């Protein structure tokens, strides 16, 4: 395969972050050489709704024949990159406490409509982790509940709502981040439960989501010794392929969590970690903080394909799944230059309903 073709092909396996609210000259040059399959937005990329829509439109034009996926973490609560006029829903723990599938689907649909209105294709939500450890501040109220049943009861209709609103949901963090103490941004956490406990608690919401047809999942940078003694899920074929694909039957796109996080980056250089994640079974790799580090990772993957240490069939398989995911948003794109004064009064009323419901549940629990 000619080098230029290989370079552009490999770039399709990556979702990268950019530095600011506009597509500057340096970023344009990088994406012209390495047309990433996706781009992820953070607070540093956001100034207003209209600006986000303009940025998303510009990013969609950078693809190598195919528009890249534009993604964001938009969970509600403390994980929300977008300010007003976007509706700021409470943490998903409040939605889980409501135990109302119709309400959960309505909230997901509202979020999906708002994101789709500015050209965002993928929402890295819902959190499918079970908040079984009260010391776990990383997940905490981001989880829908403290039991697998409570999580599945509301996270699954929420995901359906996102998709109904025009945005692809991506459940996270497989196979479960709820009983960790360490933060994988800083350290490599471990979950030491046996297989029976993992199957009963951590894996149960993911298995339910797979049966429900969720189109994308994200890995956890966490070691599960009962499944793989040393490798985190992102780099483990035993978890990402044997367990997720073969036993649970997942057929969608598997995103890595951000490969810049210290749980991975503190142990492996980017060119090695990228190849390891693809060999393990990840389809799209997130490199969110540095285009230069993303470039190093891409070059590492190119060399692995050239040497045959990363089979070309694995690349083709991953790109095929990504293309299937892209079809879920089809040709829908928020029009550049459209009215940016977005407002959703019905969504504000929905938020007020959820807040009131959560307050009533808390009051009842306190009285009991």
SVG drawing of the C-alpha trace seen along z (x, -y; Angstrom):
<svg xmlns="http://www.w3.org/2000/svg" viewBox="-43 -34 51 51">
<polyline fill="none" stroke="black" stroke-width="0.4" points="0.0,0.0 1.5,-3.4 2.6,-5.5 0.2,-8.4 -2.7,-6.0 -1.7,-4.1 -1.3,-7.4 -4.8,-8.5 -6.3,-5.1 -4.7,-4.8 -5.9,-8.4 -9.5,-7.1 -8.9,-5.0 -8.3,-8.0 -10.4,-10.6 -8.3,-13.6 -8.8,-16.8 -8.0,-20.3 -6.6,-23.2 -9.1,-26.0 -12.6,-27.3 -11.6,-27.6 -10.0,-25.4 -6.6,-27.2 -3.9,-26.9 -1.8,-24.4 -4.8,-22.1 -6.0,-22.3 -2.5,-21.3 -2.5,-18.3 -5.9,-17.2 -5.0,-17.5 -2.1,-15.2 -3.8,-12.9 -7.6,-13.1 -8.8,-11.8 -11.9,-9.7 -13.3,-11.8 -12.7,-14.9 -13.7,-15.4 -14.7,-18.8 -13.9,-20.0 -14.5,-23.3 -11.5,-24.8 -13.3,-24.5 -16.6,-26.1 -17.5,-29.8 -21.2,-29.8 -23.8,-27.6 -23.3,-29.4 -19.5,-29.1 -19.8,-25.3 -22.0,-24.9 -19.5,-26.7 -16.7,-24.7 -18.5,-21.4 -19.3,-22.3 -15.7,-23.2 -14.5,-19.9 -17.0,-17.9 -15.3,-19.3 -11.8,-17.9 -12.5,-14.2 -10.8,-12.2 -13.9,-11.7 -16.0,-10.9 -17.0,-13.5 -15.4,-12.8 -17.5,-12.1 -17.7,-15.0 -18.1,-13.9 -18.4,-15.4 -18.8,-14.3 -22.3,-15.5 -23.7,-13.6 -25.5,-16.2 -24.4,-17.1 -20.6,-17.9 -19.7,-16.5 -21.1,-19.0 -18.9,-21.1 -21.7,-23.3 -23.1,-26.3 -26.4,-28.2 -28.5,-28.0 -27.9,-24.2 -30.1,-22.7 -28.0,-21.7 -29.7,-18.6 -28.9,-17.3 -26.5,-14.4 -27.7,-11.0 -28.0,-9.8 -31.1,-12.0 -32.5,-10.4 -31.8,-7.0 -33.5,-7.8 -36.7,-8.7 -36.8,-5.1 -38.9,-6.3 -37.9,-4.9 -40.2,-7.3 -38.6,-10.3 -35.1,-8.9 -35.8,-8.6 -37.3,-12.1 -34.1,-13.5 -31.9,-11.6 -33.9,-12.8 -33.7,-16.4 -30.0,-16.2 -29.7,-14.5 -31.7,-17.3 -29.6,-20.0 -26.3,-18.3 -27.6,-17.5 -28.7,-21.1 -25.0,-22.2 -23.6,-19.3 -22.4,-16.9 -22.6,-13.3 -21.6,-11.3 -22.2,-11.7 -20.0,-9.8 -22.9,-8.8 -24.5,-7.0 -22.3,-6.0 -23.1,-2.3 -20.9,-1.9 -22.6,-0.7 -21.8,-3.1 -21.2,-0.3 -18.3,-2.1 -19.2,-5.3 -15.5,-6.2 -15.4,-6.4 -15.4,-10.1 -14.5,-9.6 -17.9,-8.0 -20.1,-8.9 -23.3,-10.7 -22.4,-10.3 -23.8,-6.7 -27.5,-6.1 -27.6,-3.9 -26.0,-1.7 -27.3,1.6 -27.0,3.1 -30.8,3.2 -31.2,-0.5 -28.5,-1.4 -30.0,0.6 -33.6,-0.6 -32.8,-4.2 -29.5,-4.3 -30.9,-2.1 -34.0,-4.3 -31.7,-7.4 -29.4,-5.9 -32.4,-5.3 -33.5,-8.8 -30.1,-10.2 -30.3,-8.2 -33.9,-9.3 -32.7,-12.9 -30.2,-12.4 -27.0,-11.6 -25.1,-8.4 -24.9,-7.2 -21.6,-5.5 -21.9,-3.6 -18.9,-3.7 -16.6,-2.5 -16.4,1.2 -16.3,3.5 -17.1,1.3 -15.4,-1.6 -17.9,-1.9 -15.9,-0.1 -12.5,-1.8 -10.9,-4.3 -8.0,-5.6 -8.6,-8.0 -7.4,-6.6 -6.5,-10.1 -3.7,-9.8 -3.1,-6.2 -3.9,-2.7 -6.8,-1.4 -7.6,2.2 -10.9,4.0 -10.1,7.2 -13.5,8.9 -13.9,12.5 -15.6,13.4 -18.9,14.2 -19.1,10.8 -18.0,9.0 -20.6,10.9 -23.4,10.2 -22.7,6.5 -20.1,4.7 -20.9,6.5 -24.7,6.7 -25.6,3.2 -23.3,3.5 -24.7,6.9 -28.2,5.4 -27.1,2.5 -25.7,4.8 -28.9,6.8 -30.7,3.5 -28.6,2.7 -26.3,-0.1 -24.1,-1.1 -20.9,-2.1 -19.1,-1.5 -15.9,-2.9 -13.3,-1.0 -12.0,-1.6 -8.3,-2.1 -8.7,0.3 -7.1,3.7 -9.4,6.6 -7.0,9.4 -9.8,12.0 -10.0,11.3 -6.5,10.2 -3.8,10.2 -1.8,7.2 -3.3,5.3 -6.1,2.7 -9.2,3.4 -8.2,1.0 -5.1,3.1 -6.6,6.5 -7.7,8.9 -9.2,11.1 -11.6,8.3 -12.1,6.3 -12.3,9.3 -12.9,12.5 -15.3,11.2 -17.0,8.2 -17.2,9.5 -17.3,13.3 -19.1,13.8 -21.4,10.8 -21.9,10.5 -21.2,6.8 -21.0,5.8 -20.7,2.0 -17.7,-0.4 -15.4,-0.1 -13.8,-3.5 -10.8,-3.6 -10.9,-6.1 -8.4,-9.0 -5.0,-7.4 -3.4,-10.5 -4.6,-9.4 -1.8,-8.4 -3.3,-4.9 -2.0,-4.2 0.4,-7.0 2.3,-6.6 3.2,-3.0 3.5,-3.0 4.6,-5.4 1.8,-6.4 3.1,-4.4 3.0,-1.2 -0.2,-1.8 -2.1,-2.6 -1.0,0.6 -1.8,2.6 -5.3,1.1 -6.1,2.0 -4.7,5.5 -6.8,5.9 -10.0,5.0 -10.5,1.3 -11.8,-0.3 -11.3,-4.0 -8.6,-5.5 -9.0,-8.8 -6.0,-11.1 -7.5,-14.2 -4.8,-16.5 -2.0,-16.8 -1.9,-16.5 1.8,-15.8 1.2,-12.8 -1.6,-11.7 0.8,-11.9 3.3,-9.7 0.6,-7.1 -0.6,-7.2 3.0,-6.7 3.4,-3.8 0.2,-2.2 1.4,-2.8 4.7,-1.1 3.0,1.9 0.8,2.4 3.8,2.2 5.7,4.7 2.7,7.0 2.6,6.9 -0.8,5.2 -2.8,7.2 -4.4,5.1 -7.6,7.1 -7.8,5.7 -7.6,2.2 -10.3,3.0 -12.6,4.5 -12.3,1.4 -12.9,-1.0 -15.9,1.0 -17.5,0.7 -16.7,-3.1 -18.4,-3.5 -21.5,-1.6 -21.6,-4.0 -21.3,-7.0 -24.4,-5.8 -26.5,-6.4 -26.2,-10.1 -26.2,-9.8 -25.9,-13.1 -27.4,-15.1 -25.3,-18.2 -26.2,-21.4 -26.2,-24.1 -23.3,-26.6 -24.4,-30.1 -27.9,-29.2 -29.6,-31.0 -27.5,-30.4 -30.0,-31.8 -31.0,-28.3 -33.5,-27.9 -35.5,-24.9 -38.2,-26.0 -39.7,-22.5 -36.3,-21.1 -36.2,-23.6 -39.6,-22.4 -38.3,-18.8 -35.3,-19.7 -37.6,-21.3 -39.7,-18.2 -36.6,-16.1 -35.3,-18.4 -38.7,-18.3 -38.9,-14.6 -35.4,-14.2 -36.2,-16.5 -39.4,-14.5 -37.4,-11.3 -34.8,-12.7 -37.4,-14.1 -39.2,-10.8 -36.0,-8.9 -35.1,-11.4 -38.5,-11.0 -38.3,-7.2"/>
</svg>
